[in-house]
Amino acid sequence: MQVGGVTTSNVYDITGRILVDGRDIGASVQTVSVDREIPSGLPTGAGFTAATGDVTATWGDIVDDRVHHPWGTDPVWPPRPQARVEVILSDGTGTEWTQLKGVVVDPSGTDTSRTISFGVRDNYRALDTLVTLPALSDIMPSLVDTNTHRYIYLHTTWITDRLLRAAGRYATPAPSAYCFSSVTFQGSTWPERGDCLTSVKQEPDASGQAYPNWRKTSYGMAVHNVTATYAPFSWSGLDLTFNRPMEITQEIVDLDGGSTFLRVRVGSGDLAIGHAAGTVYARYYPSSGSPVDLVSATKGNATRVAVRYSRSGSTLTAQLRFRNADGTLSTISTGTATIKSGDLSGVVTQIWANGTDAQGAFQAGYPTIEWGPLSSTPSAVINASMSGRNSLTGLPTQVNGNVLDLLNDLADAEFAQWWIDELDVLQWWDRGLLASRGTVGTLTGADHVKELSWSHSAESARRRVHVKYRDPMVTMRWRTNLTLWQNSGDTLEAGDTSEVFVNVPSDEIWLGVDLDPIRYSANTPNYYVINRGIKSVYGGIAVNDTGGERVTNSIIPSVRRVTDDTFVFEHTVTNLQSGEQAALELPGEYETDTALWQRNRGERLPILRGKRRIVFMDDVATSSIRGDSAAPDFTHDPGWWIQSATYAGQTADYAAASLTQPRPTIDGLDVMPALALQVGDRVRAVMPDRTELDITGVVTSNRLRVDLAAGTMTQSIGLMPTTVISLARTWNDFGAARAGETWSDFGADRAGDTWTDFGNTPLG
Amino acid sequence: MTTYIGTPGALMKVACPSRLSSGGGRAVLFEDTQSRRKAFLGRSVLREWSVDIGAVSPRDMAVFEHLADFSMPPFVYYPDDAVLHNILAPAYAALAVGTHTGLDASLVEVEPGLFVKAVAASGNNFSFPYRNGLLDQVPIPQGVPVTVSAWMRGGTVSGDTQISVIWRGAAGEYIATESTRFTGTSTLTRRHVTLTPPPGAASMTFQMWAQQTAGIAISLTSSLMPYAPGRGATRTVVHGLSRELIIAQSRLTLEDASFTVTEVG
């Protein structure tokens, strides 16, 4: 619901205007139509739908002897295709509401009329772009051989956020130019920029898991109780030296009484933001000695904080600034400290986020626009469900996947609802959340509702629901000794080059793949690992005409990663002795290489090893809710988007709740203008006449037809009822509702109720 | 019977009777909810006059033919009743919201049975008339006496009320200001001043100095006339010119001519 809520009026004065490229050009709007719809969040429902509309308008002098056309010199009229457009309507009660913010489509006109007509559409086309996602797992192997893993976790919210960001939709600020570290913490600690070095729960808690915890925020999710370190993202054009102002920007999230820290290590010494209950600190950790708080400020209703650090000689200055809930920036608080000799002089080496409380998305960098990330306005909002939430064990790599398709697949798999709203903010709602929102407005039969039409189809009733999901089988190692693939052997002659493509099977994910193999040759460097079956191995031996073996340096191997599911081994054979061939294998005879253990003799090369393999098995979960035994079953096939039996079962029951008992639907509720209404709102319609119903439901569609010349408009909304209460209160109704019961039954049913409760729900 | 038609700076006096064929005003449509009736206000429909000149000699048709077929509208059109009583456009005479810089007040009874819209000064005065946030002008014929009248109360110029007429050229450029002071009164009193436009003056704007001002009327007369709401139109198109020859003789040629004046904008 936009500001102002549902208006009630007896006399409507409908006016409208359009902004082209953000400017009101004073066009006289004649007709406007807008249609928008959100996915129902139910099985068999439609997916993402773009909002569309049509506008006719004239522009220019009141009397003109020529018409506007696309070959004219006027830059704004007629609007060019893809021009940014905003359609605003008012009902005469003093407020106006944006109905659609998007782009112009297909303008057209004739030379016999001054009227130009054009379509309008929301900005969904930007989602039609490509993205490559890395292969990931909720537990990522460590970058080095050590007895710990990187516990990053993989809520699907993180994938949603990652896909949206790839398409230019940001729930938290986009990484600025010269940003060297960006982590959204939207359900995983995997970074957007930089490399994850470690990630694990900071303090053990009752859950007994090594993953950090997660918290719901106004924009999505935040990590909780984590200690994670990151290496900065670097490239030749990004100087990591602290020789210009550095900004650290972080979302402010609710704390439970603990505190969190975000430190950027520059050579020796850390620049940091600390969050505690009610207060944010800009802090300097010298290489030795106590930390120094340069400045602190009270959070209030702020949603984001940024600290801008700069140095002049040995003076360190911190400027701390908030972004308030209304989008304004606070005044800057400034503080200084003296830099300990030798501190903060090198390059940024590490970013460390830790603390026992919740920590929001952050980025650190040397932005060229002062307070740029701080002032950015979100273009997406993720409403995450924290109970019964979907998370993955493994994310198969997505190479050049289509963002729109992937988002649709994910939403369909989880029955999530998503759309681009009236104000061009992408809304993502996990299933069931819209239905449990608070109601934001009331439509009444007297003042708003003109007509209610309903339908009730039981044709689609199903007996029960099966969810086909992918059950992950995980093999995991501390060291790189998990053999993922081994060649079947190959024989080459001098001058030959062999290229072998290794494709990860479609139902597997390989992680921690060792692409720095040990080369078996005349100068094999590391028998320790070869003998113990650690690390990848490539190379081979020379074999002569009589089968005699010889170690050789003439086989030049290399390996490279094409994508996370394709690797290429290349072997080139240079000069061999007369009659020799090169065999890609380890020697079979003891005399050839006495350092090689017996167990490895004759093994074919190359061998690709890694640390973690996930193999997906097909599995099915069936709903516990059953319907009519004569009805057919419904199968939901989300593929690898669901990987746990628990979540698959919950999904089956969620789908079965509506599929086994098809409920009557409200196809259209024709109402008087309620221009503040937005799809996704939960509203109440109280209709004491005719239907005698009090219906609360989620607005799933909104259809506007406005004739501004005549001053009329019609609005029809779709409503998915969440509760329906009968307002019929005759004793006959009571008798019908309680047929066959005794007063004892009634007393038992209503135990503890007051007469007021009875009055509110007499038939309940 | 006098009518003025033309462009600002070139208003021509012609004699022809006109009939208002469409009075303008607002269309209203109704929709029913489950138990109530609600109204939708349409856009204001603009006025239209059909002008039937009757028997006229060809020489008198020159101006209309030129306006209808060869000139670039919009034209100013002051029909007979406007000339005699009030050449202001209806919205200006009604002192509608947005047409002045003052503070809106309600209707006041200035004479028994006569209710007119009032405006309170913002500070000591208000300026008038405004359109779409910009100062508009009231076009006038050159050299014709103009009588400006209004009910005013509460002096703001050393206790006096004052009507300041700002004479402007055809494009709205400033020419001169002519102020007339009246003794301030505590009740609304009708004040008027008759002025002759200085050379070059083609339009006027106003500044009213009083705590409250109501019922402004501008007539193209040399004396005060009874009040009437705004009857003038400053943005019109002349079209549909038709002529029927009645008689053509060497000493007398007459034709029956009619055309339509439609308000735009």
Contacts between the chains, C-beta under 8 A, distances in Angstrom:
chain1	res1	chain2	res2	distance
A	9	B	38	7.3
A	10	B	36	7.8
A	10	B	38	5.8
A	10	B	39	6.6
A	11	B	38	7.4
A	11	B	39	4.6
A	11	B	40	7.8
A	11	B	41	6.2
A	12	B	38	6.6
A	12	B	39	6.9
A	12	B	40	5.0
A	12	B	41	6.8
A	13	B	40	7.8
A	13	B	41	4.4
A	14	B	40	6.5
A	14	B	41	7.7
A	62	B	74	6.1
A	62	B	235	5.9
A	62	B	264	4.9
A	62	B	265	3.7
A	63	B	72	7.1
A	63	B	73	4.4
A	63	B	74	5.1
A	63	B	235	7.8
A	63	B	237	6.2
A	63	B	264	6.1
A	63	B	265	7.9
A	65	B	72	7.1
A	92	B	41	6.9
A	445	B	33	6.7
A	445	B	34	3.8
A	445	B	35	6.2
A	446	B	33	6.2
A	446	B	34	6.6
A	446	B	35	4.8
A	446	B	36	5.3
A	447	B	33	6.1
A	447	B	36	6.4
A	447	B	38	7.8
A	448	B	33	6.2
A	449	B	33	5.9
A	449	B	34	5.4
A	450	B	31	6.5
A	450	B	32	6.7
A	450	B	33	5.4
A	450	B	34	7.1
A	672	B	31	6.8
A	672	B	33	6.2
A	672	B	38	5.7
A	687	B	34	6.2
A	689	B	34	4.8
A	689	B	35	5.2
A	690	B	34	5.7
A	708	B	43	7.1
A	709	B	42	7.6
A	709	B	43	5.7
A	710	B	27	6.9
A	710	B	29	6.6
A	710	B	40	7.7
A	710	B	42	5.3
A	710	B	43	7.5
A	711	B	27	7.0
A	711	B	29	6.8
A	711	B	40	5.0
A	711	B	41	5.2
A	711	B	42	3.7
A	711	B	43	5.8
A	712	B	29	5.3
A	712	B	31	7.6
A	712	B	40	4.7
A	712	B	42	7.5
A	713	B	40	7.4
